[in-house]
Amino acid sequence: MILIGELSLWVALLMATWAATVSFAGGALNRRDLTVSGERAIYATLAMVVLASAGLWTALFTHDFSIKYVASFTSANLPKIYTFTAFWAGQSGSMLFWCLVLASYSAVAVYTNRTRNRALMPYVSGTLAVVMIFFLATLCLGANPFERLDWIPPDGRGMNPQLQNPGMAIHPPNLYLGYVGTTVPFAFAIAALITRRLDAEWLVAVRKWTLLSWFFNTTGIILGMWWAYVELGWGGYWAWDPVENASLLPWLVNTAFLHSIMVQEKRGMLRKWNVTLVVSTFLLSIFGTFITRSGIISSVHSFAQSPVGNWFAGFLIAAIIVTAYLVTTRLKDLKAKANLESMISREAAFLYNNVILVGIAFSVLWGTLFPIITEAVRGEKITVGPPFFNAVNIPLGLALLLLTGIGPLIAWRRASIANLQRQFVGPVIGGVTTGFVLLLFGMRDIPAVIAYTFAGFVAMTVIQEFYKGVNARRKMYDESVAPAFTRLVARNRRRYGGYIVHMGIVVIFAAFAGLAFKKEFDLNLKDGDVRELMDPFGHKWKFVSQGVSQYNLLNREVTALALDVSRDGKSQGVLTTEKRQHVDSRGAPTFQPSTEVGIKGSWRQDVYVVLAGIRDDNVAEIRVTFNPLVRWVWLGGGLMAIGGLVVMWPQAQRRRVESGYAAVMQPAEPTPEPELAGV
């Protein structure tokens, strides 16, 4: 099976090359037989990549240490779940996983469009095949996962302890599904540019794929934040690490596109902008992969330096040149069909939203590249840390949060004074009341107060929109609240799923603002020592050391500190934090010691305890951190994911609505919104 897998990689490369050649030829010569041959070659490529993947998994589970990849990332005593996830733990394995996802997406895109978009599909198939050629060629020639060792070691090195976490099974796959998902919209954009069919046809094909990519990217980022929080032990969930930034960049641009696509669909505007956003999202995904694999940045997430980075740099440069040429030579075809009529309109709000999202993306990109640029120009690396990113992006983020609430309240084309007065009263009252109450209760951190004021405004916007829709259904159909709410969302998943996403963003911003009240304490504890600490909410916590214990478990030696914890005199149980030294099957140490964080969480705050080390006099050095509102970050991320699923879910069949109900839901705007009439 391993030999078949290795051979399958080369056959997959040949199949992808054939697919690209005959697909582009079929489009240029208008030959359907060549186009069909190219599509079948994509299916064949998928079959070969599946065989190659099965070969690598076979090598991992049979502990074939003659294969360098298996010996580098597994050991005989590695738990089975991590043996499975070792597939994407290293450079070549993760690239094979990328190829597996890409080939699967490509096959699905071709199959679902076998009777649609036939003028575009030759170039879509060809573009997808070209991207597959790059990744397969990089695997075969630069990072072969089936590379053999000159001698067979008795055991493998094992997996990095920081990767031995349940997050390893869910975070990387989601992130890859999001990253690779940007390739299909990119392929449709390239096909539309080549054929000059730049009307709404390609947007319809692209929107669901963009949503799919956005959903997985969102889920991957949130899961990565959770994994960093529980595993790395530095007390937070986002550190503006270069690889974290690389995952955020395509998400920001993708989010901008999902907003501006509505403007093009309704008003025929932002056509150049939308094409640019689609191709930029893909290019930023490749850029993120490049900095992860080139070794040019230092990150806990990055792979070791290797020649693969040069391959990615070359591909990225070539892709930028080709897309820039196609976009600039099609500017006349991308001319807007309408002009912006008012700076106070929904399309203007979406434009402001896009400008801020792209502004944040640019600041993150600049901060990520700045150390690389300074090292190349001056010979020394000047690091850009969290203070820069926070100083730039917190004001932009607050402006973005405010616009999240403003956009749905403004009419298309031109908002009237009556419309603004009617729509903004409730949300403004909600936001101002939130800020006033917090000031009344003693909150004096101005950025936090602003954040909660804006969050209250946006939350009231979402509540108001749902209330209007549910109330209209209840009046028209005499429904109770729950059925009215369910059917409201079912009749217009795109609109109300978007509102659920907005509510998730509100929750996340509110949780981020809680970091302003974070408290940290460094303690040294002997057995029986007692320490009392005050948390941000005025509660007194007592920590009593139960001493240090040492024991062996599975593939690691554990040094653990147990703390008896109480709050305001009430017992909160025992909290344990550990230092772990992983060993191979012979008991020899592997990698550096890792930390297992002790967390006692609630919806108000997390008590976060990290064991830094044990001194010779048996004194435990620990750091205790009170992290407010951390659980709300995960809740907000879950709401965003649920909203994304609602938007992606196939739209329910709409029934003819009586004019009376349509009149109830008709907004007092110059241009009625057709989706409201169908709720």
C-alpha positions in Angstrom: 0.0 0.0 0.0 2.9 2.4 0.8 4.5 1.7 -2.6 1.1 2.2 -4.3 0.7 5.5 -2.4 4.1 6.8 -3.6 3.4 5.8 -7.2 0.0 7.4 -7.0 1.5 10.8 -6.3 3.3 10.8 -9.6 0.3 9.5 -11.5 -1.8 12.3 -9.8 0.7 14.8 -11.1 0.4 13.4 -14.6 -3.4 13.5 -14.4 -3.5 17.1 -13.2 -1.1 18.1 -16.0 -3.4 16.4 -18.5 -6.5 18.1 -16.9 -4.9 21.6 -17.2 -3.8 21.1 -20.8 -7.0 19.7 -22.3 -9.3 22.0 -20.2 -7.6 25.2 -21.4 -7.4 23.7 -24.9 -11.1 22.8 -24.8 -12.1 26.3 -23.8 -9.9 28.0 -26.4 -11.0 25.6 -29.3 -14.6 25.3 -28.1 -14.1 21.5 -28.0 -16.5 19.8 -25.6 -14.7 16.5 -25.8 -11.5 18.0 -24.5 -13.4 19.8 -21.7 -15.0 16.6 -20.6 -11.6 14.8 -20.7 -10.2 17.5 -18.5 -13.0 17.1 -16.0 -12.6 13.3 -15.9 -8.8 13.8 -15.3 -9.7 15.8 -12.2 -11.7 12.9 -10.9 -8.8 10.6 -11.7 -6.4 13.0 -9.8 -8.7 12.8 -6.8 -8.6 9.0 -6.9 -4.8 9.0 -7.1 -4.5 11.5 -4.2 -6.8 9.3 -2.1 -4.6 6.3 -2.7 -1.5 8.3 -1.8 -3.1 9.5 1.4 -4.1 5.9 2.2 -0.5 4.9 1.7 0.8 7.5 4.2 -1.8 6.6 6.8 -0.9 2.9 6.3 2.8 3.8 7.0 1.9 5.8 10.1 -0.3 3.1 11.7 2.1 0.2 10.8 5.0 2.3 12.3 7.1 1.9 9.2 10.1 3.9 10.6 12.0 3.3 7.3 10.0 6.3 6.0 11.5 9.6 7.2 8.2 11.3 7.8 6.9 8.4 10.0 10.1 8.4 12.1 10.1 12.2 12.5 6.5 12.6 13.8 5.4 9.3 15.4 6.7 6.8 17.9 5.7 3.3 18.9 4.0 4.6 22.1 2.2 7.5 20.5 -1.6 7.3 21.1 -3.6 6.2 18.1 -5.5 9.5 17.7 -2.2 11.4 17.4 -0.9 8.7 15.0 -3.8 9.6 12.8 -3.3 13.3 13.1 0.4 12.9 12.4 -0.7 12.9 8.8 -0.8 16.7 8.9 1.8 17.3 11.7 4.7 17.8 9.4 5.6 19.7 6.2 5.1 17.0 3.5 2.2 15.3 5.3 0.3 18.5 5.6 0.9 19.3 2.0 -0.5 15.9 1.0 -3.5 16.7 3.1 -3.8 20.1 1.3 -3.8 18.1 -2.0 -6.4 15.8 -0.7 -8.7 18.6 0.2 -8.0 20.5 -3.0 -8.6 17.5 -5.2 -11.9 16.8 -3.4 -13.1 20.4 -3.7 -12.1 20.4 -7.4 -14.0 17.2 -8.1 -17.1 18.5 -6.3 -16.9 21.9 -8.1 -16.7 20.1 -11.5 -19.5 17.6 -10.7 -21.9 20.2 -9.3 -21.4 22.4 -12.5 -21.7 19.6 -15.0 -24.8 21.2 -16.5 -24.2 24.8 -15.4 -21.7 27.5 -16.2 -20.5 25.5 -19.2 -18.8 28.5 -20.8 -16.7 29.0 -17.6 -16.0 25.4 -16.7 -13.1 24.7 -19.1 -11.1 27.5 -17.5 -12.4 26.7 -14.0 -11.1 23.1 -14.4 -7.9 24.3 -15.9 -7.2 26.8 -13.1 -8.0 24.2 -10.4 -5.7 21.7 -12.2 -2.8 24.3 -12.4 -3.0 24.8 -8.6 -3.0 21.0 -8.1 0.0 20.7 -10.4 1.9 23.1 -8.2 1.2 21.3 -5.0 1.7 17.8 -6.4 5.0 18.9 -8.1 6.2 20.4 -4.8 5.3 17.1 -3.0 6.9 14.9 -5.6 10.1 16.9 -6.2 10.6 18.9 -2.9 8.8 17.3 0.0 8.0 13.7 -0.7 6.2 12.2 2.3 7.4 8.7 1.3 11.2 9.6 1.4 13.2 6.7 2.8 15.9 6.7 5.5 19.3 5.1 4.9 18.8 3.1 8.0 15.8 2.0 10.0 15.7 3.4 13.6 14.2 1.2 16.4 11.7 3.9 17.2 10.5 7.3 15.9 11.1 10.7 17.4 7.5 11.1 18.3 5.2 14.1 18.0 5.8 17.5 19.5 4.1 17.6 22.9 2.3 20.8 22.0 0.6 19.0 19.1 -0.6 16.2 21.4 -3.9 17.9 22.1 -7.5 17.3 20.9 -7.1 20.5 19.0 -4.7 18.8 16.6 -7.6 16.7 15.3 -9.9 19.6 14.6 -8.0 22.9 14.2 -5.7 22.1 11.3 -8.4 20.3 9.2 -10.8 23.2 9.6 -8.1 25.8 8.7 -7.1 23.8 5.6 -10.7 23.4 4.5 -11.0 27.2 4.8 -7.6 27.9 3.1 -8.1 25.5 0.2 -11.7 26.5 -0.2 -10.5 29.9 -1.5 -9.2 28.1 -4.6 -12.6 27.4 -6.2 -13.8 31.1 -6.1 -10.4 32.1 -7.4 -10.8 29.6 -10.3 -14.3 31.0 -11.2 -12.9 34.5 -11.1 -10.1 33.6 -13.4 -12.5 31.9 -15.7 -14.8 34.9 -15.8 -11.8 37.2 -16.5 -10.5 35.0 -19.3 -14.0 34.7 -21.0 -15.0 38.3 -20.1 -18.3 36.9 -18.7 -18.2 39.2 -15.8 -21.9 39.6 -15.1 -23.7 38.0 -12.2 -23.2 34.4 -13.5 -19.9 33.9 -11.9 -21.0 35.5 -8.6 -23.8 33.0 -8.2 -21.3 30.1 -8.6 -18.8 31.7 -6.3 -21.0 32.8 -3.3 -21.6 29.4 -1.8 -18.0 28.3 -2.2 -16.9 31.6 -0.5 -19.3 31.0 2.3 -18.0 27.5 2.8 -14.4 28.8 2.9 -15.4 31.5 5.3 -17.2 29.1 7.6 -14.2 26.7 7.9 -11.7 29.6 8.2 -13.8 31.1 11.0 -14.1 27.7 12.8 -10.4 27.1 12.3 -9.4 30.4 13.8 -11.6 30.1 16.8 -10.4 26.5 17.4 -6.8 27.7 17.1 -7.5 30.4 19.7 -8.9 27.8 22.1 -6.0 25.5 21.4 -3.4 28.2 22.1 -5.2 29.2 25.2 -5.3 25.7 26.8 -1.9 24.5 25.5 0.7 27.2 25.3 0.3 28.5 28.8 1.0 32.2 28.2 -2.4 33.3 29.5 -4.2 34.4 26.3 -5.7 33.3 23.1 -4.3 35.7 20.5 -0.7 37.0 20.4 -0.5 38.5 16.9 1.9 35.7 16.0 2.8 35.8 12.3 1.0 32.5 11.5 -2.0 33.6 13.4 -2.0 36.8 11.3 -1.6 34.7 8.2 -4.9 32.9 9.0 -6.7 36.1 9.7 -5.7 37.9 6.5 -7.8 35.8 4.0 -10.7 35.8 6.6 -10.8 39.6 6.6 -10.7 39.9 2.8 -13.3 37.1 2.4 -15.6 38.8 4.9 -15.3 42.0 2.9 -16.2 40.2 -0.3 -19.3 38.6 1.3 -20.6 42.1 2.2 -19.7 43.8 -1.1 -21.2 41.0 -3.2 -24.6 42.1 -2.1 -24.0 45.5 -3.5 -23.1 44.1 -6.9 -26.1 41.8 -6.9 -28.6 44.6 -6.0 -27.0 47.6 -7.6 -24.4 46.4 -10.1 -21.7 48.3 -8.3 -18.2 47.3 -6.9 -17.6 44.9 -9.8 -13.8 45.6 -10.0 -13.6 45.6 -6.2 -15.3 42.1 -5.9 -13.0 40.5 -8.5 -10.0 41.9 -6.7 -11.2 40.7 -3.3 -11.8 37.1 -4.6 -8.3 36.8 -6.1 -6.7 38.5 -3.1 -8.3 36.1 -0.7 -6.6 33.2 -2.6 -3.3 34.9 -2.9 -3.3 35.7 0.9 -4.0 32.0 1.6 -0.9 31.1 -0.5 1.0 33.9 1.2 0.1 32.4 4.6 1.2 29.0 3.5 4.5 30.5 2.2 5.5 32.2 5.4 4.6 29.1 7.4 6.8 26.8 5.3 9.6 29.1 4.2 11.3 29.4 7.7 11.6 33.2 7.2 9.5 33.9 10.4 9.8 32.6 13.9 6.6 31.0 15.2 5.4 28.2 17.3 3.2 27.3 14.3 5.7 27.3 11.5 7.6 24.4 9.9 11.4 24.3 9.7 13.2 26.1 6.9 13.2 24.1 3.7 13.4 24.6 -0.1 9.6 24.4 -0.3 9.5 28.0 0.7 11.1 29.0 -2.6 8.5 27.0 -4.5 5.7 28.9 -2.8 7.4 32.2 -3.3 7.7 31.5 -7.1 4.1 30.3 -7.3 2.9 33.4 -5.4 4.7 35.8 -7.6 3.5 34.1 -10.8 -0.1 34.1 -9.5 0.1 37.8 -8.7 1.4 38.6 -12.1 -1.2 36.6 -14.0 -4.1 37.9 -11.9 -2.9 41.5 -12.1 -2.7 41.2 -15.9 -6.2 39.7 -16.2 -7.8 42.3 -13.9 -6.1 45.3 -15.5 -6.9 44.2 -19.1 -10.6 43.7 -18.2 -11.3 47.0 -16.4 -13.7 48.2 -19.1 -15.7 45.0 -18.8 -15.9 45.6 -15.0 -17.4 49.0 -15.2 -20.1 49.6 -12.7 -23.7 49.6 -13.9 -24.8 52.2 -11.3 -23.2 55.0 -9.3 -23.3 55.7 -5.6 -26.3 58.0 -5.1 -25.7 59.0 -1.5 -23.1 58.7 1.2 -25.9 57.7 3.6 -27.2 54.5 2.1 -26.7 50.8 2.6 -24.3 50.4 -0.2 -22.2 53.3 1.2 -22.2 51.5 4.6 -21.0 48.3 2.9 -18.3 50.3 1.2 -17.1 51.8 4.5 -17.2 48.3 6.0 -15.0 47.0 3.2 -12.5 49.9 3.6 -12.1 49.1 7.3 -11.8 45.4 6.7 -9.1 45.9 4.1 -7.5 48.5 6.3 -7.2 46.0 9.1 -5.9 43.4 6.7 -3.2 45.9 5.4 -2.1 46.8 8.9 -1.8 43.1 9.8 0.1 42.3 6.6 2.4 45.2 7.1 3.1 44.3 10.7 3.8 40.7 9.7 6.1 41.6 6.8 7.9 44.4 8.6 10.5 42.2 10.4 11.2 40.4 7.1 11.6 43.7 5.2 13.9 45.3 7.8 16.1 42.2 7.9 16.5 42.2 4.1 17.2 45.9 3.9 19.1 46.7 7.1 20.4 43.2 8.0 18.7 43.2 11.4 15.2 42.0 12.2 13.0 44.6 13.9 10.1 42.8 15.6 6.6 44.3 15.5 4.7 43.2 18.6 1.2 43.3 20.0 1.4 47.0 21.0 1.6 48.0 17.3 -1.3 45.7 16.2 -3.5 46.8 19.2 -2.8 50.5 18.6 -3.8 50.3 15.0 -6.5 47.7 15.0 -8.5 48.4 18.2 -9.8 51.7 16.8 -10.5 50.1 13.4 -12.2 47.2 15.1 -14.5 49.5 17.1 -15.4 51.4 13.9 -16.1 48.0 12.2 -18.3 46.9 15.1 -20.3 50.1 14.9 -20.8 49.7 11.1 -22.0 46.1 11.8 -25.1 47.7 13.5 -25.5 50.7 11.1 -25.6 48.8 7.8 -28.8 46.9 8.3 -30.7 50.0 9.4 -30.1 52.2 6.4 -32.1 52.0 3.2 -30.6 51.2 -0.2 -29.8 54.0 -2.6 -30.7 57.0 -0.4 -31.9 57.0 3.2 -34.6 59.4 4.2 -34.7 61.3 7.5 -37.9 59.4 8.5 -36.2 56.1 7.8 -33.2 57.1 9.9 -35.3 58.3 12.8 -37.5 55.2 12.9 -34.7 52.7 12.5 -32.1 54.2 14.9 -34.1 55.1 17.9 -34.1 51.6 19.6 -30.4 50.7 18.8 -29.1 54.1 19.9 -31.1 53.9 23.2 -29.7 50.4 23.7 -26.1 51.4 23.1 -26.2 54.6 25.2 -28.0 52.8 28.1 -25.3 50.0 28.1 -22.5 52.6 28.3 -24.2 54.6 31.0 -25.0 51.6 33.2 -21.3 50.5 33.0 -20.1 54.0 34.0 -22.6 54.0 36.8 -21.2 50.7 38.1 -17.7 52.1 38.1 -16.1 51.1 34.8 -13.6 53.7 33.8 -11.6 52.0 31.0 -12.7 54.3 28.1 -11.9 51.8 25.2 -13.9 49.1 27.1 -16.8 51.4 27.7 -16.9 52.4 24.0 -16.7 48.7 23.0 -19.6 47.8 25.2 -21.6 50.8 24.1 -21.2 49.8 20.4 -21.9 46.2 21.3 -25.2 47.2 22.9 -26.1 49.3 19.8 -25.4 46.3 17.4 -27.2 43.8 19.7 -30.3 46.1 19.7 -30.1 46.3 15.9 -30.1 42.5 15.6 -32.9 42.2 18.2 -34.9 44.8 16.4 -34.7 43.1 13.0 -35.7 39.8 14.5 -38.5 41.4 16.4 -39.9 43.1 13.3 -39.9 39.9 11.3 -41.3 37.6 14.1 -44.0 40.2 14.9 -45.1 40.5 11.3 -45.4 36.7 11.0 -47.4 36.5 14.2 -49.9 39.2 13.0 -50.3 37.6 9.6 -50.4 33.9 10.4 -51.4 33.9 14.1 -48.2 31.9 15.0 -46.6 31.7 18.4 -43.1 33.1 18.9 -41.0 29.9 18.3 -42.7 28.8 15.0 -42.6 32.4 13.8 -38.9 32.7 14.5 -38.1 29.4 12.9 -40.1 30.0 9.8 -38.7 33.6 9.6 -35.2 32.3 9.4 -36.1 29.4 7.1 -37.7 31.8 4.6 -34.7 34.0 4.4 -31.6 32.2 5.6 -29.2 34.5 4.1 -30.5 37.6 5.8 -31.1 36.3 9.2 -28.2 33.9 9.2 -26.1 37.0 8.7 -27.7 38.6 11.7 -26.8 35.6 13.8 -23.2 36.1 12.6 -23.4 39.7 13.7 -24.6 38.7 17.1 -21.6 36.4 17.4 -19.3 39.3 16.5 -21.0 41.4 19.3 -20.3 38.6 21.8 -16.7 38.3 20.7 -16.0 42.0 20.9 -17.6 42.2 24.4 -15.3 39.3 25.4 -12.3 41.0 23.9 -13.1 44.1 25.9 -12.9 42.0 29.1 -9.1 41.7 28.6 -8.8 45.2 29.8 -9.5 43.9 33.4 -7.1 40.9 33.3 -5.0 40.4 36.4 -1.7 38.3 36.7 0.2 37.2 39.8 3.5 35.3 40.1 3.7 33.1 43.2 6.2 30.7 44.8 4.6 28.0 46.9 5.9 25.3 49.2 3.7 22.4 50.3 1.0 23.8 52.5 1.6 27.5 51.6 -1.4 29.7 51.4 -1.9 32.8 49.1 -4.9 35.1 48.8 -5.6 37.1 45.7 -8.2 39.6 44.6 -9.8 39.0 41.2 -11.1 41.9 38.8 -14.6 41.5 40.2 -13.6 42.1 43.9 -13.8 38.4 45.0 -11.1 37.0 47.3 -9.5 33.8 46.1 -7.4 31.5 48.4 -4.9 29.1 46.9 -3.5 26.3 49.2 -0.6 24.2 47.9 -1.2 20.5 48.2 2.4 19.7 47.1 4.1 18.4 44.1 3.6 14.9 42.8 5.5 12.9 40.0 4.3 10.0 38.0 4.5 8.3 34.6 1.5 8.2 32.2 1.4 6.8 28.7 4.3 8.5 26.8 5.2 11.1 29.4 6.6 11.8 32.8 4.4 14.2 34.7 5.3 16.7 37.5 2.0 18.1 38.9 1.1 20.7 41.4 -2.3 20.5 43.1 -4.0 23.6 44.6 -7.0 23.7 46.9 -9.0 26.7 45.6 -11.7 28.7 47.4 -13.5 31.9 46.6 -14.9 34.1 49.3 -14.5 31.2 51.7 -16.4 28.7 49.5 -14.5 25.7 48.2 -14.0 25.6 44.4 -12.3 22.2 44.3 -8.8 21.2 43.4 -6.9 22.8 40.5 -4.0 20.9 38.9 -1.3 22.2 36.6 1.5 20.1 35.2 4.9 20.0 33.6 5.3 17.1 31.1 8.4 15.5 29.8 7.6 13.3 26.8 9.6 10.1 26.3 9.9 7.5 23.6 9.2 3.8 23.9 12.6 3.3 25.5 12.1 6.0 28.1 14.5 8.5 26.5 13.4 12.2 26.7 12.1 13.8 23.5 11.5 17.5 22.9 11.5 20.1 25.5 9.2 19.9 28.6 5.6 21.1 28.0 3.0 22.7 30.2 -0.5 21.6 31.0 -2.5 24.5 32.1 -4.9 24.3 35.1 -8.2 26.2 34.3 -11.2 26.7 36.5 -13.7 28.4 34.2 -17.0 30.2 34.6 -19.1 32.5 32.4 -17.6 35.4 34.4 -13.9 34.6 34.2 -11.3 31.8 34.0 -8.8 31.2 36.8 -5.8 30.2 34.8 -2.8 28.6 36.5 0.6 27.7 34.9 3.4 25.8 36.6 6.6 27.5 35.4 8.9 25.1 37.2 10.1 23.4 40.4 13.1 24.8 42.2 15.7 22.6 44.0 14.2 23.4 47.4 10.9 21.9 46.1 9.3 25.4 45.7 6.7 25.5 42.8 6.8 28.7 40.7 3.4 29.4 39.3 1.6 32.2 37.5 -2.1 32.8 38.3 -4.1 34.8 35.8 -7.7 36.0 36.1 -9.1 36.1 32.5 -12.5 37.8 32.3 -15.2 36.6 29.8 -13.1 34.0 28.0 -16.0 31.6 27.6 -17.8 34.3 25.7 -15.2 34.2 23.0 -16.0 30.5 22.4 -19.7 31.3 22.5 -19.3 34.1 20.0 -17.3 31.9 17.7 -20.0 29.3 17.9 -22.7 31.8 17.1 -20.7 32.9 14.0 -20.4 29.3 12.9 -24.1 28.6 13.4 -24.9 31.8 11.4 -22.6 30.7 8.6 -24.4 27.3 8.5 -27.8 29.0 8.4 -26.7 31.1 5.5 -25.2 28.1 3.6 -28.2 25.9 4.2 -30.3 25.4 1.0 -33.1 28.0 0.9 -36.6 26.7 1.7 -39.1 26.8 -1.2 -40.9 30.1 -1.0 -44.6 30.2 -1.2 -46.7 33.0 -2.6 -47.2 35.6 0.1 -50.5 37.5 0.3 -50.3 41.2 -0.3 -51.4 42.0 3.3 -48.4 40.3 4.9 -46.1 41.8 2.3 -47.5 45.2 3.3 -46.8 44.5 7.0 -43.2 43.8 6.3 -42.7 46.5 3.6 -40.0 48.9 4.9 -40.5 52.6 4.3 -37.6 52.9 1.9 -37.3 54.3 -1.6 -36.4 50.8 -2.8 -38.2 47.9 -1.2 -36.2 44.8 -0.2 -37.5 41.7 -1.9 -36.3 39.4 0.8 -38.4 41.0 3.4 -41.5 40.4 1.4 -40.7 36.7 1.4 -40.3 36.2 5.1 
